[in-house]
Amino acid sequence: MPGDWEKQEDLLIRLKKIEFSKEKFAIWEFFYEIEDQIGNLEFTLLSYRKAFESIRDSESLRGVFSYILTIGNILNGGTPKGQADGFNLDILTKLSSVKDNSNKNLLQVICMKIKSENEEFCPMKKKFVDLEESIKIPSNETKGNIDKFLKSAETNKIHLEKITSNDEFCIKAGNLMNSIFSRLKKAEENFKSNLEYAQKTIEFFGYPKSDAKYKKPDEFLLLISDFFTDLDKSIPITQAKKAFKGTAEMGKKITDNKNPQMNAVLNGLKSKLGNNS
């Protein structure tokens, strides 16, 4: 080829002359990008499964639901609704809109009740990390990525078959291609399995198959996530306990001549201690 070229341009010209260079470059580019893409895909699928598992298995969440059910039965006392064994979770988004005479909403009242009986009750959203990861990527986008990656793998598999060489490149590329197909097929199976588990979980919480959330489990995750946002805002803030500051110096008697009742208590305690020694 006529003309003086820089080293880099000359290298590209030489590479272009290599047999099946176009196919090999395409395969290299595919391998370079696909590893991270599949890794992100597998992480998304795992988070999605764990999100529904955590919602279904959480004792803390069940505890909150039991308080909601109890208070709901109290408010509906004397009506058929006052003896319910459960409730539709769609009501979770409405709890903060119902207020009492002191302008506290129903969710705040529930959280105050839980907090009074359990000081360890604290914000819950941060405990459901997989839930928050799952709502970032819609399921249809995940399915679209699986299909796109499989199509790209099929295209590059055809490139590899076109080369039909027994050199080291083809051997290594063939092994790697088989591994990629295996992982993508597994991801496809996990997507189907996740959908089935999600729908069973949604049924577990009382939703019929005709409900929109059964057909689109992402909406169920958004419902729970929004509920956690409202819940965490409604939990009373625990005031730090102040350290006791006594006025008497260490080693001095705790007596008060101006308080005969306190002296009588102290004398009584001393008497009991003396009899027991």
Protein Blocks (a to p, Z undefined) as FASTA:
>chain_A
ZZjddfklmmmmmmmmpghklmmmmmmmmmmmmmmmmmmmmmmmmmmmmmmmmmmmmmkl
mmmmmmmmmmmmmmmgoiaklmcfbdcfklmmmmmmpccfkopafklmmmmmmmmmomkb
ccfklmmmmlmmmmmpcfklmmmmmmmmmmmmmmmmmmmmmnopabfklmmmmmmmmmmm
mmmmmmmmmmmmmmmmmmmmmmmnopafkbmklmmmmlmmmmmmmmmmmmmmmpccdddd
dddddfbdghiacddfklmmlmmmmmmmmmmmmmmZZ
